[in-house]
Amino acid sequence: MSDASQPEPLVKLRGISKHFGEGETRVDALRDVSLEVHPGQVIGLLGPSGSGKTTLLNVIGCILEPSSGWISLDGDVVYDGRWLKSDLRKLRLEKIGFIFQFHNLLPFLDSTDNVALVLTLAGFSAADAKARAVELLEYLEVGNRKNAAPANLSGGEAQRVAIARALANRPRIILADEPTAALDSQRAGIVMDLLRKVAIEQRAAILAVTHDEKIYDRFDHVFHLRDGILDRTDGLRSEERRVGKECRSRWSPY
């Protein structure tokens, strides 16, 4: 149940199960998973390969339909035994940002245009899309690389551009699949500190799948998936201990 002292969860799952196949070939990827992620939280999702972590992200991201259960995103019930929204693409565009292990930036566009493209597809004018893109790049401390091609960015810079792209439409739910796996310890820490900044300043909920031991101390709580079953581990640190250090600026373009 939700803590009465906390705001309503941005992500709320009840009894989510997902299986593939039937009979002897059936595989239960998720088994009766319940989860809440609140505004300002960064949650880690751990587990061995094949445990259901990416399946869970895809269910929360409305990419994969669960076999049963109930889902609420940002206060809006979107699944109750079936999808309750007819346009899942629009739902994802409005509510969810995705960050992946590899930045997947378009090599023929510079940093600004990689971020602005998302906004153009959403109906923004070219000028407004570019202005918003530059604002986000500045916010994530890569404004000096706004004209750089992806091939000329470091791994950490490219991942920050990818985060800017994920934030373009101001989603309050951010799903990250191994966001630091391709980065060294220093760059991984920078990326996770920026995600922490986003979570706190934007009151966003961030759920990150990871095998990266370098970033375990960046999470408020860690959950383990084993054979599709979700177990919670104690929070690894106090948010209050880090807010002052990590939120260097209260200004936000979000």
matplotlib code that plots the C-alpha trace (Angstrom):
import matplotlib.pyplot as plt

x = [0.0, 1.1, 2.6, 0.1, 3.0, 4.1, 2.5, 0.6, 2.8, 3.6, 3.9, 1.6, 1.4, -0.9, -0.6, 1.2, 2.0, 3.3, 3.8, 5.0, 3.7, 1.3, 1.5, 4.9, 6.5, 5.0, 7.5, 6.4, 8.4, 6.6, 4.7, 2.2, 4.4, 3.3, 5.3, 5.0, 7.4, 6.9, 7.8, 11.5, 12.5, 15.2, 14.6, 17.1, 15.9, 18.5, 18.5, 20.2, 19.7, 16.3, 14.8, 12.2, 13.7, 13.4, 10.0, 8.9, 10.2, 8.4, 5.1, 5.4, 6.3, 3.1, 5.1, 4.3, 0.8, 0.7, -1.2, -3.0, -2.9, -3.5, -1.4, -1.7, 0.7, 0.7, -2.6, -4.3, -5.4, -4.1, -4.5, -7.0, -7.0, -6.9, -5.5, -7.9, -6.2, -6.7, -3.6, -0.6, 1.8, 0.3, 0.3, 4.0, 4.8, 3.0, 4.0, 7.2, 10.8, 13.1, 16.9, 18.9, 22.3, 23.4, 22.5, 21.1, 21.6, 21.1, 24.7, 23.7, 22.2, 24.0, 23.1, 20.5, 18.7, 18.7, 16.8, 14.6, 13.5, 11.3, 9.6, 9.1, 7.4, 5.2, 4.0, 6.4, 7.6, 11.2, 12.2, 10.5, 11.8, 15.4, 15.0, 13.7, 16.5, 19.2, 17.6, 17.7, 21.3, 22.3, 20.4, 22.3, 25.6, 26.4, 25.3, 28.8, 28.3, 25.0, 26.5, 28.6, 27.9, 27.4, 30.7, 32.5, 30.9, 32.4, 30.4, 29.2, 28.3, 26.3, 24.4, 23.5, 22.2, 20.1, 18.8, 17.9, 16.0, 14.1, 13.1, 12.0, 8.3, 8.5, 7.6, 7.3, 8.1, 11.6, 12.5, 16.2, 17.6, 21.3, 21.9, 25.5, 26.7, 28.8, 30.4, 33.4, 32.9, 33.3, 31.0, 28.5, 28.4, 27.9, 24.9, 23.3, 23.8, 22.0, 19.1, 18.9, 18.8, 16.0, 14.0, 14.2, 13.8, 11.1, 9.4, 9.8, 9.9, 12.9, 13.2, 16.5, 17.5, 21.2, 23.9, 26.3, 27.6, 29.2, 25.8, 24.1, 24.5, 22.6, 19.3, 16.6, 15.5, 16.6, 14.3, 15.5, 13.7, 14.3, 12.3, 9.8, 9.2, 10.0, 11.7, 12.5, 15.9, 16.3, 17.0, 20.7, 20.9, 18.9, 17.6, 18.0, 21.7, 22.3, 19.8, 22.0, 25.1, 23.5, 20.9, 23.3, 20.7, 17.0, 16.3, 14.8, 13.6, 11.4]
y = [0.0, 3.6, 5.6, 8.3, 10.7, 10.3, 11.7, 9.3, 7.0, 7.8, 4.1, 1.6, -2.1, -4.7, -8.4, -8.1, -11.4, -12.1, -15.5, -16.6, -19.7, -22.3, -25.8, -27.4, -24.5, -21.8, -19.4, -17.2, -14.1, -12.1, -13.6, -11.5, -8.4, -5.4, -2.2, 1.5, 4.3, 7.8, 11.2, 12.0, 8.4, 6.5, 2.8, 0.1, -3.2, -6.0, -9.7, -12.2, -12.4, -13.9, -12.9, -10.6, -7.1, -5.9, -7.5, -5.5, -2.3, -3.1, -3.7, -0.4, 1.3, 0.0, -1.8, -5.3, -6.3, -8.3, -11.5, -10.2, -7.4, -3.7, -0.6, 3.0, 5.6, 9.2, 8.7, 7.3, 3.6, 2.3, -1.4, -3.6, -7.0, -5.2, -1.9, 1.0, 3.4, 3.1, 5.0, 3.6, 5.5, 8.8, 7.5, 6.7, 10.1, 12.0, 10.1, 8.1, 8.7, 5.8, 5.6, 2.6, 1.1, 2.5, 6.1, 5.2, 8.8, 9.3, 9.7, 12.2, 14.7, 16.8, 16.8, 19.5, 18.0, 14.5, 16.0, 18.3, 15.5, 14.0, 17.3, 17.8, 14.5, 15.6, 18.6, 21.4, 24.0, 23.6, 26.7, 25.7, 22.2, 23.5, 26.0, 23.3, 20.9, 23.5, 24.3, 20.6, 20.2, 23.1, 21.6, 18.4, 20.2, 19.4, 22.7, 23.2, 20.1, 21.1, 21.2, 18.1, 14.9, 11.7, 10.4, 13.3, 12.9, 10.9, 8.0, 10.1, 13.1, 10.9, 9.4, 12.8, 13.8, 10.6, 11.6, 15.1, 13.3, 11.2, 14.4, 16.3, 15.9, 16.4, 12.8, 12.2, 8.5, 7.6, 4.0, 3.2, -0.1, -0.5, 3.3, 3.1, -0.3, 1.2, 3.9, 3.9, 4.6, 8.3, 8.8, 6.3, 8.4, 11.6, 10.1, 8.7, 12.0, 13.8, 11.3, 12.0, 15.7, 15.1, 12.9, 15.5, 18.7, 17.4, 15.2, 12.3, 8.6, 6.8, 3.0, 1.6, -1.9, -2.5, -5.0, -2.1, -2.4, 1.1, 2.8, 0.7, 3.5, 5.9, 4.2, 5.0, 1.4, -1.7, -4.6, -8.0, -10.1, -13.8, -16.1, -13.4, -12.8, -9.3, -8.9, -5.6, -4.8, -2.1, 1.4, 1.9, 5.5, 8.4, 10.9, 13.7, 13.0, 13.7, 16.4, 19.3, 17.9, 16.7, 19.4, 22.2, 24.3, 24.5, 26.1, 23.6, 23.7, 20.7]
z = [0.0, -0.5, 2.3, 3.3, 3.7, 0.0, -3.1, -5.4, -7.3, -10.9, -11.6, -9.9, -10.8, -9.3, -10.0, -13.3, -15.0, -18.4, -20.0, -23.4, -25.1, -23.8, -22.3, -22.1, -23.9, -21.6, -20.0, -17.1, -17.5, -14.8, -11.9, -9.9, -9.9, -7.8, -7.7, -6.9, -8.0, -6.6, -7.8, -7.1, -6.8, -8.7, -8.5, -9.5, -11.0, -10.7, -11.7, -13.9, -17.6, -18.4, -15.1, -16.6, -16.1, -19.7, -20.0, -17.0, -18.5, -21.7, -19.9, -17.9, -21.2, -22.8, -25.5, -24.3, -23.1, -19.9, -19.6, -16.5, -13.9, -13.5, -14.4, -13.5, -15.0, -13.7, -12.0, -15.1, -15.2, -18.6, -18.2, -16.4, -17.9, -21.3, -22.6, -21.7, -24.1, -27.9, -28.9, -27.0, -29.1, -28.0, -24.4, -24.6, -26.2, -23.5, -20.3, -20.8, -21.7, -22.7, -22.2, -23.5, -23.0, -26.4, -27.2, -30.6, -31.9, -35.6, -37.0, -39.7, -37.2, -34.6, -30.9, -31.2, -34.2, -32.5, -29.6, -31.8, -34.0, -31.3, -30.8, -34.5, -34.8, -31.9, -33.8, -32.6, -35.1, -36.2, -34.3, -31.1, -31.3, -31.6, -28.8, -26.5, -27.6, -26.8, -23.4, -22.5, -23.6, -21.5, -18.5, -18.9, -19.2, -22.8, -24.3, -25.6, -27.8, -29.3, -32.9, -32.5, -34.5, -32.5, -33.8, -32.1, -28.7, -25.8, -24.5, -21.5, -23.7, -26.2, -23.3, -22.0, -25.4, -25.4, -22.0, -23.4, -26.1, -23.6, -21.7, -24.7, -24.2, -20.4, -19.4, -15.7, -16.1, -17.3, -18.1, -18.5, -19.7, -18.7, -19.1, -17.8, -19.0, -21.8, -19.6, -17.3, -13.5, -13.7, -16.7, -15.2, -12.0, -13.9, -15.9, -12.7, -10.9, -13.8, -13.6, -9.9, -10.6, -13.1, -10.7, -7.8, -9.8, -12.2, -9.6, -12.1, -11.4, -12.8, -13.1, -14.3, -15.2, -14.4, -13.8, -13.1, -9.5, -9.9, -9.6, -6.9, -4.4, -6.6, -6.1, -3.5, -3.5, -5.3, -6.5, -7.6, -10.2, -10.0, -12.3, -12.8, -9.1, -7.7, -4.3, -2.7, -1.1, 1.5, 0.1, -0.4, 0.7, 2.0, -0.6, 1.9, 2.3, -1.4, -2.4, -1.4, -3.1, -6.4, -7.1, -8.0, -9.6, -8.9, -12.3, -14.8, -18.4, -17.8]

ax = plt.figure().add_subplot(projection="3d")
ax.plot(x, y, z, "-o")
ax.set_aspect("equal")
plt.show()
